[in-house]
Amino acid sequence: MGVGAAQRLYAFPVLKYGADCEVVSTNGLRERVAAELAKAGKQYE
């Protein structure tokens, strides 16, 4: 499993908590979750 696949695997369960959680480690997972939340937020602008 590549790094990108692993980040997807871990990111999506975290995303269900939305603003109620913060990813503190690893930087790659943190950046992936931040990017996904930003993309979702743009749908409401």
Secondary structure, 3 states (H helix, E strand, C coil): CCHHHHHHHHHHHHHCCHHHCCCCCCHHHHHHHHHHHHHHHHCCC
